[in-house]
Amino acid sequence: MTFYCDHCGRRADEGDHAACLAARAMEPPRYCARCRRRMVVQVTPGGWSARCAEHGSLSG
């Protein structure tokens, strides 16, 4: 199974994702790590939620 970076959308096993990991400390995911679809993201003062049409919701 192929996994993708949830910040940039590229394959997780290709390239350096150090900048993506650093950005994820402050930002919600933008791409589904399982299918690479762009997720619907909502940021609120209390956190965030992200939804993939295929794989459901995440929150943080």
PyMOL commands that place a pseudoatom at each C-alpha (Angstrom):
pseudoatom trace, name=CA, resn=MET, resi=1, chain=A, elem=C, hetatm=0, pos=[0.000, 0.000, 0.000]
pseudoatom trace, name=CA, resn=THR, resi=2, chain=A, elem=C, hetatm=0, pos=[1.282, 3.451, -0.896]
pseudoatom trace, name=CA, resn=PHE, resi=3, chain=A, elem=C, hetatm=0, pos=[1.090, 6.260, 1.647]
pseudoatom trace, name=CA, resn=TYR, resi=4, chain=A, elem=C, hetatm=0, pos=[1.269, 9.962, 0.918]
pseudoatom trace, name=CA, resn=CYS, resi=5, chain=A, elem=C, hetatm=0, pos=[2.474, 13.011, 2.828]
pseudoatom trace, name=CA, resn=ASP, resi=6, chain=A, elem=C, hetatm=0, pos=[-0.561, 14.664, 4.410]
pseudoatom trace, name=CA, resn=HIS, resi=7, chain=A, elem=C, hetatm=0, pos=[0.989, 18.115, 3.970]
pseudoatom trace, name=CA, resn=CYS, resi=8, chain=A, elem=C, hetatm=0, pos=[2.290, 18.199, 0.374]
pseudoatom trace, name=CA, resn=GLY, resi=9, chain=A, elem=C, hetatm=0, pos=[0.515, 15.189, -1.168]
pseudoatom trace, name=CA, resn=ARG, resi=10, chain=A, elem=C, hetatm=0, pos=[3.645, 13.535, -2.593]
pseudoatom trace, name=CA, resn=ARG, resi=11, chain=A, elem=C, hetatm=0, pos=[4.534, 9.901, -1.903]
pseudoatom trace, name=CA, resn=ALA, resi=12, chain=A, elem=C, hetatm=0, pos=[5.735, 9.552, 1.687]
pseudoatom trace, name=CA, resn=ASP, resi=13, chain=A, elem=C, hetatm=0, pos=[8.663, 7.329, 0.662]
pseudoatom trace, name=CA, resn=GLU, resi=14, chain=A, elem=C, hetatm=0, pos=[10.006, 9.788, -1.941]
pseudoatom trace, name=CA, resn=GLY, resi=15, chain=A, elem=C, hetatm=0, pos=[12.050, 12.849, -1.103]
pseudoatom trace, name=CA, resn=ASP, resi=16, chain=A, elem=C, hetatm=0, pos=[12.632, 14.689, 2.144]
pseudoatom trace, name=CA, resn=HIS, resi=17, chain=A, elem=C, hetatm=0, pos=[9.527, 15.612, 4.134]
pseudoatom trace, name=CA, resn=ALA, resi=18, chain=A, elem=C, hetatm=0, pos=[11.300, 17.359, 7.036]
pseudoatom trace, name=CA, resn=ALA, resi=19, chain=A, elem=C, hetatm=0, pos=[9.747, 20.707, 6.076]
pseudoatom trace, name=CA, resn=CYS, resi=20, chain=A, elem=C, hetatm=0, pos=[6.328, 19.053, 5.874]
pseudoatom trace, name=CA, resn=LEU, resi=21, chain=A, elem=C, hetatm=0, pos=[6.714, 17.582, 9.357]
pseudoatom trace, name=CA, resn=ALA, resi=22, chain=A, elem=C, hetatm=0, pos=[7.727, 20.985, 10.712]
pseudoatom trace, name=CA, resn=ALA, resi=23, chain=A, elem=C, hetatm=0, pos=[4.734, 22.667, 9.056]
pseudoatom trace, name=CA, resn=ARG, resi=24, chain=A, elem=C, hetatm=0, pos=[2.360, 20.000, 10.419]
pseudoatom trace, name=CA, resn=ALA, resi=25, chain=A, elem=C, hetatm=0, pos=[3.257, 21.070, 13.954]
pseudoatom trace, name=CA, resn=MET, resi=26, chain=A, elem=C, hetatm=0, pos=[1.286, 24.282, 13.290]
pseudoatom trace, name=CA, resn=GLU, resi=27, chain=A, elem=C, hetatm=0, pos=[-1.117, 23.342, 10.464]
pseudoatom trace, name=CA, resn=PRO, resi=28, chain=A, elem=C, hetatm=0, pos=[-3.772, 20.679, 9.863]
pseudoatom trace, name=CA, resn=PRO, resi=29, chain=A, elem=C, hetatm=0, pos=[-3.277, 18.005, 7.191]
pseudoatom trace, name=CA, resn=ARG, resi=30, chain=A, elem=C, hetatm=0, pos=[-4.254, 19.018, 3.665]
pseudoatom trace, name=CA, resn=TYR, resi=31, chain=A, elem=C, hetatm=0, pos=[-4.121, 15.669, 1.836]
pseudoatom trace, name=CA, resn=CYS, resi=32, chain=A, elem=C, hetatm=0, pos=[-5.383, 12.216, 2.776]
pseudoatom trace, name=CA, resn=ALA, resi=33, chain=A, elem=C, hetatm=0, pos=[-2.368, 10.044, 3.599]
pseudoatom trace, name=CA, resn=ARG, resi=34, chain=A, elem=C, hetatm=0, pos=[-4.154, 6.958, 2.246]
pseudoatom trace, name=CA, resn=CYS, resi=35, chain=A, elem=C, hetatm=0, pos=[-5.455, 8.153, -1.148]
pseudoatom trace, name=CA, resn=ARG, resi=36, chain=A, elem=C, hetatm=0, pos=[-3.826, 11.574, -1.794]
pseudoatom trace, name=CA, resn=ARG, resi=37, chain=A, elem=C, hetatm=0, pos=[-7.172, 13.354, -2.182]
pseudoatom trace, name=CA, resn=ARG, resi=38, chain=A, elem=C, hetatm=0, pos=[-7.320, 16.976, -1.113]
pseudoatom trace, name=CA, resn=MET, resi=39, chain=A, elem=C, hetatm=0, pos=[-9.310, 17.111, 2.133]
pseudoatom trace, name=CA, resn=VAL, resi=40, chain=A, elem=C, hetatm=0, pos=[-11.941, 19.602, 3.259]
pseudoatom trace, name=CA, resn=VAL, resi=41, chain=A, elem=C, hetatm=0, pos=[-10.300, 21.354, 6.232]
pseudoatom trace, name=CA, resn=GLN, resi=42, chain=A, elem=C, hetatm=0, pos=[-11.908, 23.612, 8.802]
pseudoatom trace, name=CA, resn=VAL, resi=43, chain=A, elem=C, hetatm=0, pos=[-9.783, 25.503, 11.324]
pseudoatom trace, name=CA, resn=THR, resi=44, chain=A, elem=C, hetatm=0, pos=[-11.406, 26.913, 14.468]
pseudoatom trace, name=CA, resn=PRO, resi=45, chain=A, elem=C, hetatm=0, pos=[-9.944, 28.654, 17.529]
pseudoatom trace, name=CA, resn=GLY, resi=46, chain=A, elem=C, hetatm=0, pos=[-10.190, 25.348, 19.407]
pseudoatom trace, name=CA, resn=GLY, resi=47, chain=A, elem=C, hetatm=0, pos=[-8.615, 23.045, 16.802]
pseudoatom trace, name=CA, resn=TRP, resi=48, chain=A, elem=C, hetatm=0, pos=[-9.226, 21.708, 13.310]
pseudoatom trace, name=CA, resn=SER, resi=49, chain=A, elem=C, hetatm=0, pos=[-11.127, 19.026, 11.412]
pseudoatom trace, name=CA, resn=ALA, resi=50, chain=A, elem=C, hetatm=0, pos=[-10.299, 17.474, 8.048]
pseudoatom trace, name=CA, resn=ARG, resi=51, chain=A, elem=C, hetatm=0, pos=[-12.500, 15.204, 5.942]
pseudoatom trace, name=CA, resn=CYS, resi=52, chain=A, elem=C, hetatm=0, pos=[-11.588, 12.876, 3.081]
pseudoatom trace, name=CA, resn=ALA, resi=53, chain=A, elem=C, hetatm=0, pos=[-14.506, 11.891, 0.853]
pseudoatom trace, name=CA, resn=GLU, resi=54, chain=A, elem=C, hetatm=0, pos=[-13.241, 8.304, 0.792]
pseudoatom trace, name=CA, resn=HIS, resi=55, chain=A, elem=C, hetatm=0, pos=[-11.716, 7.727, 4.253]
pseudoatom trace, name=CA, resn=GLY, resi=56, chain=A, elem=C, hetatm=0, pos=[-13.664, 9.917, 6.659]
pseudoatom trace, name=CA, resn=SER, resi=57, chain=A, elem=C, hetatm=0, pos=[-12.710, 12.541, 9.231]
pseudoatom trace, name=CA, resn=LEU, resi=58, chain=A, elem=C, hetatm=0, pos=[-9.730, 13.471, 11.389]
pseudoatom trace, name=CA, resn=SER, resi=59, chain=A, elem=C, hetatm=0, pos=[-9.549, 16.131, 14.083]
pseudoatom trace, name=CA, resn=GLY, resi=60, chain=A, elem=C, hetatm=0, pos=[-6.964, 17.765, 16.258]
for i in range(1, 60): cmd.bond("trace and resi %d" % i, "trace and resi %d" % (i + 1))
show_as sticks, trace
zoom trace
